[in-house]
Amino acid sequence: MHTQEAARFAAMMTKSADLKRRIAVELADAVIKVVDVCETSLRQGGKLLFCGNGGSAADSQHLATEMLIRLRSSVERPSIAALALTLDPAMLTACGNDYGYDRVFERPLRGIGQRGDVLFGITTSGRSPNIVRAMEAAREMGIVTVGLLGGAGEPALSRCDLALLVPDSETARIQECHIALGHAVLELLEDRLVARPLS
């Protein structure tokens, strides 16, 4: 039994590593473009917004916090404007109750989002209705849409200005790549903002 579990564990780690090696090559240009739009937004007074469900909600909070507070202990810099739309249970439950769960990200986005912001929609399937609606609203508002996606990516993929699509259908492995991609984007962005601080 332990031998079977050890083999299963090794297979999980190997698949995760193989996926990361693949996206390191295939998504490099896309990652740099995401860094570009984030830097442009922040230099023009915009902010980074994140949304997702379940584990992707946790990733949204994780990534926003690393901009607001600290990404790397070795880097001291000002707080960077970032917010997860998953933070407020009163807001989420009020919207779910009054407007429906499909609008839990769209509704607050319309109140706090501004032209020139960047919205990261995180969905491992690409099919989360509340992410799709938020991205549609963002596009109407002049907010840049970035998808952290998995599977075929649709219908969210069609609503993205830029997409980081993990080419797999296993939720756990996609999520592992999403957080790695998020960390890479934010670390490259932080490097730029340390080299040339925001005014």
Secondary structure, 3 states (H helix, E strand, C coil): CHHHHHHHHHHHHHHHHHHHHHHHHHCHHHHHHHHHHHHHHHHCCCCEEEEECCHHHHHHHHHHHHHHCCCCCCCCCCCCCEEECCCCHHHHHHHHHHCCHHHCCHHHHHHHCCCCCEEEEEECCCCCHHHHHHHHHHHHHCCEEEEEEECCCCCHHHHCCEEEEECCCCHHHHHHHHHHHHHHHHHHHHHHHHHCCCC
